[in-house]
Amino acid sequence: MTTEKNEYATQFQDFINSNVPDEYKEVIQHFQNQGLFYQQLLKKINNDEPGLSDFWNLPQTLGFNTLSDGQLDWLQLYFPQDTDQEKLNSSSLQAFLKTLTDLPGQLQENIRDIQSALQKMNHLYATLSKSALEQFEALKNKCTDPSDEQLCQFWLTAGETAFSEISQTPDYIEAHQKFMKSAHQLKAAQFNFFDTFAHLLGLPSQQTMNDLQKGLHTLRIEFAEYKEQTEATIDELQQTICRLK
Amino acid sequence: MPTTTQETNNSWQKDFITLIKQLSHTDRQSLPAVGSSPKELIYKENKLQLFHYKPLGVKQKKTPILLTYALVNRPYITDLEPKRSLVQGLLEHGYPVYLIDWGYPDSSDKLTRLNDYINGYLHRCVQHVKRHAKRKKIDLLGICQGGVFSLCYTALHPDEIRKLITLVTPVDFHAQNGPFSTWAADLDHHNLLTTCGNIPGQLINQLFKTLKPFQLNREKYRQFDHLVNKKENLDTFLRMEQWLNDAPDLTGYAANEFWVNFYQQNYLHKGKLEIDGQPVKLSAITCPVHNVYATKDHIVPPKSTRALSQHIKPSLYSECALNGGHIGAFISLKTQQALIKSLHHFIG
């Protein structure tokens, strides 16, 4: 068994260090992460250890850090850099948020709103985990000596059922809406913040950039429409020439 | 007899090592090809590309079909691999097939509106297909959000379309109190519109994964003996992973208009939708409409898509149920034959 374990670990590390496409490495990492997750889940169930409800932690299931040790994962999705595909990394966002928190009034209020929404969601996720655990226990108790496969199915059913119930409750909907509203308000504040600095540095404001983009957008459309009209006219003329021949 | 955890772990490790070996094989130095049916680019505008697929050696039909996919994810799902290809299925029956690829919008596209997509890009693609195929009307096949665009387009330009097919297309966005419409219900759209840049594709992906969080984020990676036992299955899995992770950003204004007008206000179904000041009434559609839905669709529930029957004259309306999910409806080996048969019967 030890040899097998070593072989598994060595092969995994060699694979990650090899020059296979990154997409394959991602796939293997996914399988490895989930494999470890299910191994721990089954160990916890079979040994009757406490803390089983953690296995229905929704943010972790969705691939985010837990809210307690990193709320930034959520925010990163809402604040991508607009100019290219590169996403903000935690340190640059943290630096930005630090600057924001140094500013008085509205901005701090926006951040407080987001934190409050996240706390509310955190509480709801704990309720979800608790409800899932209860449903899991009920399913497990109905079955004598369930197999690992059955236990995994019970875990899934319990999680999905608990989620579909809680995601339709007014509290959950309200918490989500509050989070999205405050994220958008923060984004609006972010625009104002950039504009203030742009003005200080003599750079074009967001409004100026928007006007330029609008102009470019209109020109693109006008050009495409003229091109279409021209091609349609040429096509009609060609058909007329063919008929006349 | 129940399996012990030790046996489960050993079996998992064995499969895991086999999977590593298979992915390390020299045959797999590049990802399996997607969207590989031969095609030519016939029109390009900004990021949009319009393709015409090379016909196969079968008798050709006259009326071309234009495929319109959603802005979310990439249209090569219609030609994922030779055996799972809606495009191939249509080509084999002699239909001239065209496909719109909306491309990857960047920040310079953030002001693109639904009007630009429907009365602009889509309209010009229809004109190009008509000229290319030398036909006065074409058939339009819209999938998911592409189906919504196709419905709006056909309602606004009824003379351009001979027959319309909608595939897994939402019409009543409030049909089953889905999470998107309930979460959208109370959001201030003025606030959204003033702050919107593009919406990151990664965020949209997360929203979709949230619909079935434990299934889509954990369960699907739990067992993989079916992948290591058959190369074909592993290829399909890798192609699907590639497609799922390939999510373009959504242009800010269009995404917000879609969120507000469809998910929040349900204007299309209520008959109150306006595009560029023009009312979009589904009852204005005068061509035959074939509505294909998936019975196990968790993204667009059957009730949402079947609401179309309330707007189209019964003599023009037909529908077909496929036993599958939102994507499985047109890529599953089981449903694909039924889908092609149904389309062939409708289009003629």
Boltz contact constraints between the chains, C-beta under 6 A:
constraints:
  - contact:
      token1: [A, 8]
      token2: [B, 13]
      max_distance: 6.0
  - contact:
      token1: [A, 8]
      token2: [B, 17]
      max_distance: 6.0
  - contact:
      token1: [A, 11]
      token2: [B, 17]
      max_distance: 6.0
  - contact:
      token1: [A, 11]
      token2: [B, 20]
      max_distance: 6.0
  - contact:
      token1: [A, 15]
      token2: [B, 20]
      max_distance: 6.0
  - contact:
      token1: [A, 21]
      token2: [B, 31]
      max_distance: 6.0
  - contact:
      token1: [A, 23]
      token2: [B, 31]
      max_distance: 6.0
  - contact:
      token1: [A, 24]
      token2: [B, 23]
      max_distance: 6.0
  - contact:
      token1: [A, 30]
      token2: [B, 221]
      max_distance: 6.0
  - contact:
      token1: [A, 31]
      token2: [B, 221]
      max_distance: 6.0
  - contact:
      token1: [A, 34]
      token2: [B, 218]
      max_distance: 6.0
  - contact:
      token1: [A, 34]
      token2: [B, 221]
      max_distance: 6.0
  - contact:
      token1: [A, 34]
      token2: [B, 222]
      max_distance: 6.0
  - contact:
      token1: [A, 35]
      token2: [B, 12]
      max_distance: 6.0
  - contact:
      token1: [A, 38]
      token2: [B, 222]
      max_distance: 6.0
  - contact:
      token1: [A, 39]
      token2: [B, 9]
      max_distance: 6.0
  - contact:
      token1: [A, 42]
      token2: [B, 5]
      max_distance: 6.0
  - contact:
      token1: [A, 46]
      token2: [B, 5]
      max_distance: 6.0
  - contact:
      token1: [A, 61]
      token2: [B, 213]
      max_distance: 6.0
  - contact:
      token1: [A, 61]
      token2: [B, 214]
      max_distance: 6.0
  - contact:
      token1: [A, 61]
      token2: [B, 217]
      max_distance: 6.0
  - contact:
      token1: [A, 62]
      token2: [B, 213]
      max_distance: 6.0
  - contact:
      token1: [A, 62]
      token2: [B, 217]
      max_distance: 6.0
  - contact:
      token1: [A, 77]
      token2: [B, 203]
      max_distance: 6.0
  - contact:
      token1: [A, 80]
      token2: [B, 200]
      max_distance: 6.0
  - contact:
      token1: [A, 82]
      token2: [B, 107]
      max_distance: 6.0
  - contact:
      token1: [A, 82]
      token2: [B, 197]
      max_distance: 6.0
  - contact:
      token1: [A, 83]
      token2: [B, 107]
      max_distance: 6.0
  - contact:
      token1: [A, 145]
      token2: [B, 2]
      max_distance: 6.0
  - contact:
      token1: [A, 147]
      token2: [B, 2]
      max_distance: 6.0
  - contact:
      token1: [A, 147]
      token2: [B, 3]
      max_distance: 6.0
  - contact:
      token1: [A, 148]
      token2: [B, 3]
      max_distance: 6.0
  - contact:
      token1: [A, 148]
      token2: [B, 5]
      max_distance: 6.0
  - contact:
      token1: [A, 148]
      token2: [B, 8]
      max_distance: 6.0
  - contact:
      token1: [A, 156]
      token2: [B, 214]
      max_distance: 6.0
  - contact:
      token1: [A, 156]
      token2: [B, 219]
      max_distance: 6.0
  - contact:
      token1: [A, 159]
      token2: [B, 214]
      max_distance: 6.0
  - contact:
      token1: [A, 160]
      token2: [B, 214]
      max_distance: 6.0
  - contact:
      token1: [A, 163]
      token2: [B, 213]
      max_distance: 6.0
  - contact:
      token1: [A, 167]
      token2: [B, 179]
      max_distance: 6.0
  - contact:
      token1: [A, 173]
      token2: [B, 182]
      max_distance: 6.0
  - contact:
      token1: [A, 176]
      token2: [B, 183]
      max_distance: 6.0
  - contact:
      token1: [A, 177]
      token2: [B, 186]
      max_distance: 6.0
  - contact:
      token1: [A, 184]
      token2: [B, 191]
      max_distance: 6.0
  - contact:
      token1: [A, 184]
      token2: [B, 195]
      max_distance: 6.0
  - contact:
      token1: [A, 187]
      token2: [B, 195]
      max_distance: 6.0
  - contact:
      token1: [A, 188]
      token2: [B, 195]
      max_distance: 6.0
  - contact:
      token1: [A, 213]
      token2: [B, 111]
      max_distance: 6.0
  - contact:
      token1: [A, 214]
      token2: [B, 111]
      max_distance: 6.0
  - contact:
      token1: [A, 217]
      token2: [B, 111]
      max_distance: 6.0
  - contact:
      token1: [A, 220]
      token2: [B, 46]
      max_distance: 6.0
  - contact:
      token1: [A, 224]
      token2: [B, 45]
      max_distance: 6.0
  - contact:
      token1: [A, 228]
      token2: [B, 124]
      max_distance: 6.0
  - contact:
      token1: [A, 235]
      token2: [B, 131]
      max_distance: 6.0
